[in-house]
Amino acid sequence: MVVVEQIKTQKIHGCQILETVHKHSCGGLPPVRSALEKILAVCHGVMYKQLSAWMLHGLLLDQHEEFFIKQGPSSGNVPGQPEEDDDDLGIGGLTGKQLRELQDLRLIEEENMLAPSLKQFSLRVEMLPSYIPVRVAEKILFVGESVQMFENQNVNLTRKGSILKNQEDTFAAELHRLKQQPLFSLVDFESVVDWIRSTVAEHLWKLMVEESDLLGQLKIIKDFYLLGRGELFQAFIDTAQHMLKTPPTAVTEHGECSSVARQIVLTLIWQENG
């Protein structure tokens, strides 16, 4: 068969086999097309096992580099995404792009403290079948990275709850349902991926924005480091003039200046609350 010869001669493996079989199943005689569709369904079963491990448990079980997600940075530019990829998630007005950026910021912060235990993942675009858009693959990547971050870092899951809101069995059943379909349906596939992604994104939103008070932390940064509250710096300059006029020493640079700044902040807070 032409398909088998092509796979052998070109040494096609992994998800690239899906692409090859899919292309040949789009035409030809009905008996041949039907046979290739059955083969493709079996191959999809392997992909769904990978997806279940990655999206539900954050596990990348891919010793032979067959999946379209890999450990390590991206080796090239990922094709641009259409505008709808960054549509509002319906979670606090946060878009998909913004949520990924928030997650990246958190990963960078944790990497500075726990660099040895963190792993970076990216898309292996050359392994991605053409009938699965990059936008969908990026959602899959986002979910798995988020799940792994919560599994591998010292997060108290009994207090915070599962990032998948204890719906692992439900999502596993949905992926199994897709696996049983004789023909791949992008609409159904993306619908399930979006459902899992929205669950993960909502949990991240609540954790970062609500429980960790992200907006409050940003306001503090604005007030103290971006001169959002000019009266703090005016009061500091007035109070510390005698130190600012003399050359800095180890004592004034760290001890006395910090003490003055702390006292000014406490005084202003007391005045506001009084």
C-alpha positions in Angstrom: 0.0 0.0 0.0 1.2 3.5 -0.8 0.6 4.8 2.7 2.8 2.0 4.3 5.6 2.6 1.8 5.5 6.3 2.4 5.7 5.8 6.2 8.6 3.3 5.8 10.7 5.3 3.2 10.2 8.7 4.9 10.6 7.2 8.4 7.4 8.9 9.5 6.5 8.3 13.2 4.3 9.5 16.0 1.6 12.1 15.2 3.1 12.5 11.7 1.5 9.2 10.9 -1.9 10.8 11.7 -1.2 13.4 9.1 -0.1 10.9 6.4 -3.1 8.6 6.9 -5.5 11.5 7.1 -4.3 12.9 3.8 -4.7 9.6 2.0 -8.2 9.0 3.6 -9.6 12.2 2.1 -10.0 10.6 -1.3 -9.7 7.4 -3.3 -12.1 4.5 -3.6 -14.7 4.0 -0.9 -13.3 0.7 0.4 -9.8 2.1 0.7 -11.1 5.3 2.3 -13.1 3.3 4.8 -10.1 1.1 5.7 -7.9 4.2 6.2 -10.5 5.8 8.4 -10.5 2.7 10.6 -6.7 2.8 10.8 -6.9 6.6 11.6 -9.4 5.9 14.4 -6.9 3.4 16.0 -4.1 5.9 15.7 -6.2 8.6 17.3 -6.7 6.2 20.3 -3.0 6.5 21.0 -3.2 10.3 20.8 -6.1 10.4 23.2 -4.0 8.4 25.7 -1.3 11.0 25.5 -3.8 13.8 25.8 -5.4 12.2 28.9 -2.0 11.8 30.6 -1.0 15.4 29.7 -4.2 17.3 30.3 -5.5 15.5 33.4 -2.2 14.6 35.2 0.4 16.9 33.6 2.4 13.8 32.5 4.4 13.8 29.2 4.9 10.1 28.5 6.8 10.4 25.3 10.2 8.6 25.3 10.3 8.4 21.5 9.2 12.1 20.8 5.9 11.1 19.1 3.6 13.7 20.6 3.2 17.3 19.5 4.2 18.6 22.9 7.8 18.4 24.1 9.9 19.3 27.1 12.1 22.3 26.4 11.8 25.7 24.7 10.3 26.1 21.3 12.8 25.4 18.4 11.2 27.9 16.1 8.4 30.4 15.5 4.9 29.0 16.0 2.5 30.2 13.2 0.5 33.2 14.1 -2.9 32.8 15.7 -6.2 34.3 14.5 -7.7 37.0 16.6 -10.4 34.7 18.1 -7.6 32.8 19.9 -7.4 35.6 22.4 -11.1 36.1 22.9 -12.4 36.9 26.4 -12.5 33.8 28.5 -15.4 35.1 30.5 -13.2 35.1 33.6 -12.8 38.6 35.0 -12.5 39.9 31.5 -9.2 38.1 31.1 -8.2 37.0 27.6 -6.4 33.8 26.8 -3.2 35.7 26.0 -3.3 37.7 29.2 -3.9 34.6 31.3 -0.9 32.9 29.7 1.2 35.9 30.4 0.1 35.9 34.1 1.0 32.2 34.3 4.4 32.9 32.7 5.1 35.6 35.2 4.3 33.2 38.0 6.5 30.5 36.4 9.4 33.0 36.1 9.0 34.1 39.7 9.0 30.5 40.9 11.9 29.6 38.6 14.1 32.1 40.4 13.4 30.2 43.7 12.9 26.6 42.5 14.8 26.5 39.2 15.9 22.8 39.4 12.3 21.5 39.8 10.6 23.5 37.0 10.3 22.2 33.5 9.5 24.1 30.4 7.3 22.8 27.6 6.5 23.9 24.1 4.8 22.7 20.9 6.5 20.4 18.5 4.8 21.9 15.5 6.2 19.5 13.0 4.3 16.7 14.7 1.0 18.5 14.8 -1.6 17.1 12.3 -2.9 19.8 10.0 -6.5 19.2 11.0 -5.7 20.2 14.6 -5.2 24.0 14.6 -2.2 25.5 16.5 -4.7 27.5 18.6 -6.2 24.2 19.9 -2.7 22.7 20.5 -1.7 25.8 22.5 -4.8 25.3 24.7 -3.7 21.7 25.3 -0.2 22.9 26.1 -1.6 25.5 28.6 -3.7 23.0 30.4 -0.9 20.4 30.9 1.6 23.0 32.0 -0.9 24.4 34.6 -1.8 20.9 35.9 1.9 20.0 36.2 2.7 23.3 37.9 0.2 22.5 40.6 1.2 18.8 40.9 5.0 19.4 41.1 5.3 22.5 43.1 4.6 22.5 46.8 1.0 23.5 46.5 -1.4 22.5 49.3 -4.0 20.9 47.1 -6.2 19.8 50.0 -6.7 23.5 50.9 -6.8 25.0 47.4 -8.6 22.1 45.8 -7.8 20.3 42.5 -7.0 22.6 39.6 -9.5 20.6 37.6 -12.1 21.0 40.4 -12.2 17.2 41.0 -13.6 16.7 37.5 -10.8 14.4 36.3 -13.2 11.5 35.9 -15.7 13.6 33.9 -13.0 14.9 31.6 -11.5 11.4 31.2 -14.9 10.1 30.2 -15.3 12.9 27.6 -11.9 12.1 26.1 -12.8 8.4 26.0 -16.0 9.3 24.2 -14.0 11.2 21.6 -11.7 8.2 21.3 -14.7 5.9 20.5 -15.9 8.1 17.6 -15.2 6.5 14.2 -14.4 9.9 12.6 -12.4 12.7 14.2 -14.6 15.8 14.8 -12.7 19.0 15.3 -15.9 20.7 16.7 -16.3 18.0 19.4 -12.6 17.9 20.1 -12.2 21.6 20.6 -15.3 21.8 22.7 -13.9 19.3 25.2 -10.5 21.0 25.2 -12.2 24.4 25.8 -14.2 22.9 28.7 -11.0 21.6 30.4 -9.1 24.8 29.6 -11.9 27.1 31.0 -11.9 25.0 34.2 -8.2 25.4 34.7 -8.2 29.1 33.7 -11.0 29.8 36.2 -9.0 28.1 39.0 -5.9 30.1 38.1 -7.9 33.3 38.1 -9.3 32.7 41.5 -6.0 31.6 42.9 -3.9 34.5 41.5 -6.4 37.4 41.4 -8.8 36.6 44.3 -7.0 34.5 46.8 -3.5 36.0 46.3 -5.0 39.5 45.8 -3.1 40.2 42.6 -4.8 43.6 42.1 -3.9 44.6 45.7 -0.3 43.6 45.1 -0.2 45.6 41.9 -1.7 48.7 43.7 1.1 48.4 46.3 3.7 48.3 43.6 2.1 51.3 41.9 1.9 53.3 45.1 5.4 52.6 46.4 7.6 52.0 43.3 5.8 54.0 40.6 5.1 57.1 42.7 1.4 56.4 42.8 1.3 58.1 46.2 3.6 61.1 45.8 3.0 62.2 49.4 5.0 59.2 50.6 8.1 60.4 48.8 7.5 64.0 49.6 7.3 63.1 53.3 10.4 60.9 53.0 12.4 63.7 51.4 11.3 66.3 54.0 12.1 63.9 56.9 15.3 62.5 55.6 16.8 65.8 54.3 19.7 65.7 56.8 20.7 62.2 55.6 20.3 63.0 51.9 22.6 66.0 52.2 25.5 63.9 53.4 27.4 61.1 51.5 25.8 57.7 52.0 27.2 55.3 54.5 26.4 51.7 55.2 24.3 52.8 58.2 22.3 55.6 56.4 21.9 53.7 53.2 20.2 50.7 54.7 19.4 51.1 58.4 18.3 54.7 58.9 16.7 55.3 55.5 14.7 52.1 55.9 13.6 53.1 59.4 12.5 56.6 58.2 10.6 55.1 55.3 8.9 52.6 57.5 7.9 55.2 60.0 6.4 57.5 57.3 4.3 54.6 55.9 3.0 53.7 59.4 2.2 57.3 60.1 0.2 57.8 56.9 -1.6 54.5 57.4 -2.5 55.6 61.0 -3.7 59.0 59.7 -5.9 57.3 57.1 -7.4 54.8 59.5 -7.7 57.3 62.3 
